[in-house]
Amino acid sequence: MSWSFDGTFYENCSCEAICPCTWSNGKHAATHDYCRATIAFSIERGHVEGVDVGGRTVVMTVETPAQMLEGNWKAGVIIDEDASEEQATAIGRVMGGELGGPPAALGPLLSEFLGVATMPVAIESSNGQNHIRIGDAIEFTQTPELSEGEPVQITNVHFHPAASTVQVASVQESKVSAFGIEWSGTDLSGFTGPFHWEG
């Protein structure tokens, strides 16, 4: 195994309610004529060919057609500014698809890579909410949904890049402006949960 990431992901997209692309495994279109999404991957434990990347966060922001399986995706990547040059290079190789795994699987859908940026990252969890802030470019607050104290989950998801089981985490408010991809709003779709990537 040349690399692996384990941690927690936090997602916000421009869909209303629960993203149809996720629960339908890509069969249904987004609720607008596009999908714009941000996923922050907080890597709690990870390595890339011997480089320890635990404690780092990498963020993927995309814009796609409403039918995501059509391809023609635009995507940019943000790495938290506390990453060393060695860590940032290693994470960049993974996210660019060079080392296989889930990022490489997204490659055929990508038509335009918008670049890599570094920004400060703050992820805070309190009072049943997750607050994610990436520099001045991205900010959203999500509430992981519970039913009788247990996570409300969607399982057997094969289209989502983070995991096959995702917890619904509705987004109360979001504002995103990164790589020319912009959206904002209230009561939007969101997910969270653990993820494991390897290649």
ZIRAFEN-V625281 format. One record per backbone hydrogen bond with DSSP energy under -0.5 kcal/mol. NH is the residue of the N-H (numbers start at 1). CO is the residue of the C=O. If there is no record, write none. Layout:
# ZIRAFEN-V625281
NH/CO + NH/CO
This chain:
# ZIRAFEN-V625281
4/47 + 5/197 + 6/45 + 7/195 + 8/42 + 9/193 + 10/40 + 11/191 + 12/38 + 13/189 + 14/36 + 17/187 + 19/17 + 22/19 + 23/19 + 24/20 + 25/22 + 26/21 + 27/24 + 30/66 + 32/34 + 35/64 + 37/62 + 38/12 + 39/60 + 40/10 + 41/39 + 41/58 + 42/8 + 42/40 + 43/41 + 43/56 + 44/6 + 44/42 + 45/6 + 47/4 + 48/51 + 49/2 + 51/48 + 52/50 + 53/46 + 54/46 + 55/43 + 56/53 + 58/41 + 59/78 + 60/39 + 61/76 + 62/37 + 63/74 + 64/35 + 65/71 + 66/33 + 68/66 + 70/67 + 71/68 + 73/109 + 74/63 + 75/112 + 76/61 + 77/115 + 78/59 + 79/117 + 80/57 + 81/119 + 83/80 + 88/84 + 89/85 + 90/86 + 91/87 + 92/88 + 93/89 + 94/90 + 95/91 + 96/92 + 97/94 + 98/93 + 99/93 + 100/97 + 104/101 + 105/101 + 106/102 + 106/103 + 107/104 + 109/106 + 110/106 + 110/107 + 111/73 + 112/73 + 114/75 + 114/112 + 115/75 + 117/77 + 119/79 + 122/133 + 124/131 + 126/129 + 129/126 + 130/142 + 131/124 + 132/130 + 132/140 + 133/122 + 134/138 + 135/120 + 135/133 + 137/134 + 138/134 + 139/175 + 140/132 + 141/173 + 142/130 + 143/170 + 144/142 + 145/168 + 147/150 + 150/147 + 152/145 + 153/151 + 154/166 + 155/153 + 157/164 + 158/156 + 166/154 + 167/192 + 168/152 + 169/190 + 170/143 + 171/188 + 172/141 + 172/170 + 173/141 + 174/185 + 175/139 + 176/183 + 177/137 + 178/181 + 181/178 + 182/180 + 183/176 + 185/174 + 187/172 + 188/171 + 189/15 + 191/11 + 192/167 + 193/9 + 195/7 + 196/162 + 197/5 + 199/3
